[in-house]
Amino acid sequence: MRAKVLERFSAGAPRGSWPAEEYAARRRAEGEPATVVMDMESDAFLVVVPTRDDD
């Protein structure tokens, strides 16, 4: 599966803050199948949506 990155958020957000999850929830409320994944190399949370292989 391929994915398009909509937004990236630093993993260093203040304790109790979930900006990537909140952003993904707003996208899902608008009908986009947004998911949060962790990019270990850049120490960031990515909000992604699946794409077709030919996109």
C-alpha positions as CSV (number, residue, x, y, z in Angstrom):
1,M,0.0,0.0,0.0
2,R,1.1,3.5,-0.8
3,A,0.2,6.5,1.2
4,K,0.2,10.3,0.8
5,V,1.4,12.4,3.7
6,L,-1.0,15.1,4.6
7,E,0.8,16.6,7.6
8,R,3.7,15.9,9.9
9,F,4.0,16.6,13.6
10,S,7.0,16.5,15.9
11,A,7.0,13.6,18.3
12,G,8.1,16.1,21.0
13,A,4.6,17.6,21.6
14,P,3.8,18.5,25.2
15,R,2.6,15.7,27.4
16,G,-1.1,15.1,27.0
17,S,-1.1,16.9,23.6
18,W,-2.0,14.8,20.5
19,P,-1.9,17.2,17.5
20,A,-1.5,14.4,14.9
21,E,-4.4,12.4,16.3
22,E,-6.6,15.6,16.4
23,Y,-5.7,16.5,12.9
24,A,-6.4,13.0,11.6
25,A,-9.8,13.0,13.4
26,R,-10.8,16.3,11.7
27,R,-9.8,14.8,8.3
28,R,-11.8,11.6,9.1
29,A,-14.8,13.8,10.0
30,E,-14.5,15.3,6.5
31,G,-14.6,11.8,4.9
32,E,-10.9,11.2,4.4
33,P,-9.5,7.9,5.7
34,A,-6.6,9.5,7.6
35,T,-4.3,7.5,9.8
36,V,-1.4,8.4,12.1
37,V,1.9,6.6,11.7
38,M,5.3,7.1,13.3
39,D,8.3,7.9,11.2
40,M,11.1,6.7,13.5
41,E,13.9,8.1,11.3
42,S,12.6,11.7,11.6
43,D,11.0,11.2,15.1
44,A,7.7,12.6,13.8
45,F,4.1,11.5,13.5
46,L,2.7,11.5,10.0
47,V,-0.9,11.8,9.1
48,V,-1.4,9.8,5.9
49,V,-4.2,8.7,3.6
50,P,-3.9,5.6,1.3
51,T,-3.4,6.1,-2.4
52,R,-3.7,3.9,-5.3
53,D,-0.4,2.7,-6.9
54,D,-1.0,4.7,-10.1
55,D,-1.5,8.1,-8.2
